[in-house]
Amino acid sequence: SLVGPIRYADWLGQPRRGAFSLFSVSPGSMSLADMRASPYLEPVMFSDFRLDAVTGDFGAEIRLAYWFDGQKRVPVTGGSISGSVAEFRSTMRRSTERALASRSLCPKAILIDGLSVTGIA
């Protein structure tokens, strides 16, 4: 059997395997309002995001983010984040609110305490 994108299976008249039409991640127990109650950095756009599927290590260049210092929200650009899913898995908090994207229904935000952030003053 072949494994690949759905469109190729459809073109070839084969059963769909490998690509899922929709997946979901269950909501967490923390609201966006609670996540935003103390100072935070909220990345909105990455220019590059890399995840090692074997180790869980990740890194990303921040194109646009917002820094909230407890009183005002300020846009920031540049910098990077890095860490390990294995290291943060037990402390990651998912938002109760979810959003529907093209192929997923997932929490709108994930709170990760202690993430390494560089290049942002």
N, C-alpha and C positions, 0 to 999 in steps of 0.2 A: 504494500500500500504506500501511497505518497503522503508526505506531510508538507504543508505549505499554506500560503494565504488562501482564504476562502474563494477568492475570485478564480484561482486556477482550478480548484476542485469543481466549481460550477462550470467553467469552460469545458473541462474534460468529462463532465457528467459523473464525477466520482463523489463518494461521501466526503463530507467536510471533516477534516482532522487537523489538529494543531493550532488553528486560530479560533478564538472564542468570540462569539458575537457580542457578549456582554458579561462582565464580571463585576462583582461588588465586594466591598470591604465593609464590614459591620461598623456602625457608628461607635464612638467612644462615649465616655461618661462626663466629659468636660465641655462646656459651652464655649463658643468663640468669645463671648463677653468675659468669661472667667479667664480664658487664655490671655486676653488683652488687658487684664486688670493691673498688671505690673509691667515694668519696662521690658521691651522685646524688640527683636529684629525680625521683620516679616519679608522674606524674599518673595518677589512677585514674578521675576523673570530671570532665568539663568541663560548664559550664552553657551554653556557647556555643562553637562552633568554626566559623570562617569560612575558606574557601579560595578565592582568586581563581583560577578555572580558566585564565585567560589568562596572568597573571604568575607564578603559583605562590606568591604571598605568602599567609601565613596568620597567624591570631591566634586565641587562645582564652582564655576566662576559666576559671581553675582552681577547681573546686568542692571537690575533695578530692585531696590528693597526699600522698606520704610522702617525707620528707627523711631520708636516711641520711648521717650525718656520718663514717662509718668505724667507729663503735662501736655506735650505737643508731639505731633507726628511729622517727621521730616524725611523727604526722599533722599536716598543715598545711592551711589553707583560705585561699581568696582568692588574689589575684595573677593574673598573666596571662603567657602566652608569645606570642612573635611571631617570625617569620622568613620565609625564602623557600626553597621546595623547590629552586629552581635553585641557590641558594647552598650548601645543605647536602647536595644529592644525592650528591656524590662522597665525602662522609665519613660518611653515614648507615650504621649497622651494623644488620643484621637478626639476630634471635635464631635459633638452630638449632631451637628449640622452636616449634611452631605450634599454633594453636587453631582449632577449627571454630565459626564463628558461623552465623547463619541463612542467609547466602548467600555465605560466603567461608571459605577456609582460608588463614590468614595467620600470619606470625610473631607470637608473643606480645608481643614488645617491639621497639622500634627505639631505638637509642642515637644521640643527636644532641649532639655536643659544640659548645659555643659558642652555644647557643640563648639568645635574650634572654628573661630572666625578670624580672618586676617585681612589687613589692608583697608579697614574701615576705621576712620578716626572717631 
